[in-house]
């Protein structure tokens, strides 16, 4: 349908009908990740206003929601051109780009009084669950190896009527997500993210940004693996192997649900502790020690 839509050679009425039908399908296809992650971002940043500087929360919300919107538009365009299987992952790439631009590149450098920083070497992995990076890398391997696997299968005469170009967009988006994630985590380690407040605020912002990056990367890779399983299930369904097709299709649905859940959970804005200057010690105030002058008079 999309090939005829782009190529023309259709009556105007039918062309507009197919155009709007394709647009409706695209909105539905990308609407689930956009709605779930968008609501999660809005609600998490709304709650974070109670204990985090408003400008930090506003910057995070604006960057993430703008990235989701740009990714949704890219997903709709991809659906028009017959690449609907990468449309949900395009939303994740847009979200990841929004985090990178708004929270890591366009950061006001600290100025004014001398800041206190920890001497401990920064490593973005300590802000993440231990499983986040291994899962992202492991899931990306079969997706990026898809075109090579098809070429090898064709060489030995095992491939169906499938071309490597069918899996190439999945591999490209998977590699792009890993590259953007690596750049973003490196920026988390190097850049002072909070221009105001003490090291506690800076560490809290680093943790939230690193978790958002990891959640987007893991979500993208899981969505791409779901698309790969969907394509394989569709191809197997048209052949004699009718048992593997429903298994692959069920796995694709489970992977898509898991992708959105991981994305939302890791991207949730956790509490940022207030600066040291605003902390008030608990309990009664200890009495002041007597001064030297008072003890001399006594």
ABEGO torsion letter per residue (X at the ends): XAAAAAAEGBBAAAAAAAAAAAAAAAAAAAAAAAAAAAAAAAAAAAAAAAABBAAAAAAAAAAAAAAAAAAAAAAAAAAAAGAAAAAAAAAAAAAAAAAAAAAAABBBBBBEBBBBBBABBBBAAAABBAAAAAAAAAAAAAAAAAAAAAAAAAAAGABBBBBAAAAAAAAAAAAAAAAAAAAAAAAAAABBABABEBAAAAAAAAAAAAAAAAAAAAAAAAAAAAAAAAAAAAAAAABABAAAAAAAAAAAAAAAAAAAAAAAAAABBBBBBBBAAABBBBEBBBBBBBBAAAAAAX
